[in-house]
């Protein structure tokens, strides 16, 4: 049985669950995007439900027992097997067949759970945090994909860096970086690319617009790729003939990031990394302008546990992949953020992104 | 008050709701992606909640009363106003201030609704279909964006068509089409691009891989852009030195699409469009190989009401935007699908995509 299912089962035991139904997180367990729900018992084969249209893809994943369903009796292809029932009915049958009394699930509509509960008595508990937490420590196989995703985003950033000059549009730079990442095997962006210049750079969550880059501007480029489901995330801030205030801001943020990264290792509380970076930003005089956390885990989702901010209770563990990304956004000067992906190791760390 | 809020309120009146809370569908009402929840009373100003980091973007939208919140007391910028409370507390206050007894919402976690209910007694009903249904008929302003999105995807398809030749990879074609769309102003893809050649073409929901195109293959290209939130969707099937069986399949699917489109007008049941296309595919001998519906509405989401399939109860109305996309997927021959976006008009239709 695979590493991911093993991790889930140890969480299930800890919480007294007989069955876990993953609606959102099927790709993590199965390696395919084609699943609609994965039903995992404490022992025995998990069952993957998929829509009829996606059964060929679903069968390429790691789960053997794939059940295709359809609410509509369209004719069958030769050899095709389809359950002409609603998904909730098949889930209810699994709850019965696995003899479950205590069922956990990640996230589902109330009405879907109500239908299952009506025909199959058990305790049903929504546990949206269970899988993301189990996922925060990566397997060697997952680390290969995360490394590749980090390499791809590094290539995209290199391309963006070549294009920073007055007169180009933000969206042109985003398009070029995305194109390079796509040709390198990215499935798409892990979030809408940010290329934010001038006043836009002071918005931590800007997009890319048709605005042209100009002299005396900071340009925040924050992009991400997805490689076989694994997201990457990287930010650089470029400066076009910067003012003194802009250079000062940029230097402070870069040094703050280095101070944060230097704290990363197995066993360190996440808030200590945040503190190291934040302290540096504050001492440089920007304490009011660093309004977000210092970083987050990254994997199947772009934001996963652990969370690096002043009130975080998370502790870094070996084989977590995190970002370290302090920033400061100063009205009339502009914004700066500097972000890399870092692999937490026993006694230290390894940088996954580079430029 | 804007068209979208008016449509929502007429649905709220019909269902006896005093307040509707949109968690998923905020962009439709506000024009910004920055909202976390929009609270709409039957009369008076709606309230948009947003995270502190996104307040500048949120204020660029159509809602005047924007309230930023944060669970963490980071220092305030000069002039900044932030509610240092959880989002659910602010929603509960709105329910109280609007004097609501009956609250609808689109989709939210059970625990979030439970917290609100615990401090503010009212009836809370999950109504995930309400906004998508209200959204199916587009305003003139929305149609401008849908037209532009359709133009952009047509450009992307033109670029893909120029690249269809043996030796190129699927992913290369996807990357080029996406690049052209992005530079034309697309925010990103409306779904993962499909470039599916040879055996891949027989999977209705394939992606783009590093597989090279070869002679005697069908190549299904199904792509979409997003323009200011509005999705587009278009499919063409190309053939490289096709076999007779491949040419026959492709011709049948193209003619089936024309037969379906010819039925599109205001007042026609959606299933009649499906029937016209499906009947054509069946009579050509491919009845077992057309396993999906003939089309769907498209707008803020890539799949919206109405739904065009044999058991659909939807009726086409003027200013709906739909796809018409019959297909057939024949083992050893390959797959073919042909899809355009069509605007439903009084007495007829208008094609929005073109190649």
Interface residues (C-beta under 8 A of the other chain):
Chain A: X34 X52 X53 X54 X56 X57 X72 X74 X75 X76 X77 X78 X107 X109 X110 X111 X126 X128 X171 X172 X174 X175 X176 X178 X179 X182 X183 X185 X187 X188 X189 X192 X203 X204 X205 X206 X207 X210 X287 X288 X289 X290 X291 X292 X309 X310 X311 X331
Chain B: X34 X52 X53 X54 X56 X57 X72 X74 X75 X76 X77 X78 X107 X109 X110 X111 X126 X128 X171 X172 X174 X175 X176 X178 X179 X182 X183 X185 X187 X188 X189 X192 X202 X203 X204 X205 X206 X207 X210 X287 X288 X289 X290 X291 X292 X309 X310 X311 X331
